[in-house]
Every structure is written in C-alpha cells, then in structure tokens.
Amino acid sequence: MKTKAVVGIVLLLGLLATNVPAEEQQAEQMPPMGAPEQMKKIAFLEGTWDVAMEWRNDEDTSVWDKSTAECTYKSILDGCAMQMIFTGAMMDMPFQGYMLQSFDREKNEWQALWIDNMGGRMTLYTGSEEKDGTVLTAKDVWQGQKFLSRMTTLNESPGSFDWTMETSFDNGQNWLLVGTARYVKRQ
C-alpha cells in the first residue's frame, strides 16, 4: 500500500516537473500585448494641426472649394490607437470628423475607422505603409452609389504632411482626385 502511494507521488511529481504551469501555457498562446511597433511611427501625430484643404465636389468641374480646419490627434489605449478629431467646414457647412487608427498585427495592416457629420456612418479603411506615409482604402456609399474611397498621407514629417482623397466608381481601375490637404503642426 505504501509502495503504491510512493509510486503515485513520484509519478505526480514527475508530471508536475515536466508540465508547464497553466499561466505559462496561456502566455505562450497569447499574441503580443500592448502597442504594435508600427504605432510608434505615427506617434508624431499627437497634438493639434492646422489644415488647408481643397475639395472638388463634381468630377466635371475645375473649380476647387478651399477651406481650413483644425485637427487634434491623441494617442489612446496605451498607444494602441490614435484618435483624431477634425473640425472645419465643407461646402460652406460645419464639418466634423472622428477617426481611430491602429495597426492590426494579425492581419499586418493599418486600419482606420472614420465617421463624420455628413454621412453619419462608420467607414472602415484598411491599408499599408508606403514610402513616407500610408494608403488606406474603403468601400463606401454616397446617395445610394457604391464606390471605393482612398486616403493617402505622404511627405510625413514631425511638423507637416500632405493628404489626398480619391474615389473610384469602377472598382479601382480609375481614381479621381477629389480632395487634398496640407497639415501643419502647431508649435
């Protein structure tokens, strides 16, 4: 009887010694936590920016509407996301927008969720890093017409960057430039 108990204890101790504790097993299965490294690349955005914009509301016109705006970026969720609040005017009406941008490690892509007071809906953009900025594309709809929307940031530096908005009504075969902006960081 004592021998069986000793053998049982020895076997149990052997199993415990070779098994990885549950916490370590869980840690091995967990993806990396915290802010992705890619978020450090856009940390310079944090702060307030002055925006000079030009918009074209009709592809058949050479007339571009000009306006100014203010944009404030803030790093949130321990650096896992960048929040942007945009306030300005478009088509002589008050225009407000809100964006959350993050980098999805699992999909290896940038993601941005945009909502504004004109469309009143959320649009999910996804994309990749390019030379000196990012290119984000989304499926969107305006007045019942489906199209692709593409936002590109370029010439990024700690004090300024350029932005473009393009649309495509033929699934990305042709793109029409509908908006440009120059962002300059306030000191």
C-alpha positions, 0 to 999 in steps of 0.5 A, a space after each residue: 500500500 505504501 509502495 503504491 502511494 510512493 509510486 503515485 507521488 513520484 509519478 505526480 511529481 514527475 508530471 508536475 516537473 515536466 508540465 508547464 504551469 497553466 499561466 505559462 501555457 496561456 502566455 505562450 498562446 497569447 499574441 503580443 500585448 500592448 502597442 504594435 511597433 508600427 504605432 510608434 511611427 505615427 506617434 508624431 501625430 499627437 497634438 493639434 494641426 492646422 489644415 488647408 484643404 481643397 475639395 472638388 465636389 463634381 468630377 466635371 468641374 475645375 473649380 476647387 472649394 478651399 477651406 481650413 480646419 483644425 485637427 487634434 490627434 491623441 494617442 489612446 489605449 496605451 498607444 494602441 490607437 490614435 484618435 483624431 478629431 477634425 473640425 472645419 467646414 465643407 461646402 460652406 457647412 460645419 464639418 466634423 470628423 472622428 477617426 481611430 487608427 491602429 495597426 492590426 498585427 494579425 492581419 499586418 495592416 493599418 486600419 482606420 475607422 472614420 465617421 463624420 457629420 455628413 454621412 453619419 456612418 462608420 467607414 472602415 479603411 484598411 491599408 499599408 505603409 508606403 514610402 513616407 506615409 500610408 494608403 488606406 482604402 474603403 468601400 463606401 456609399 454616397 446617395 445610394 452609389 457604391 464606390 471605393 474611397 482612398 486616403 493617402 498621407 505622404 511627405 510625413 514629417 514631425 511638423 507637416 504632411 500632405 493628404 489626398 482623397 480619391 474615389 473610384 466608381 469602377 472598382 479601382 481601375 480609375 481614381 479621381 482626385 477629389 480632395 487634398 490637404 496640407 497639415 501643419 503642426 502647431 508649435 
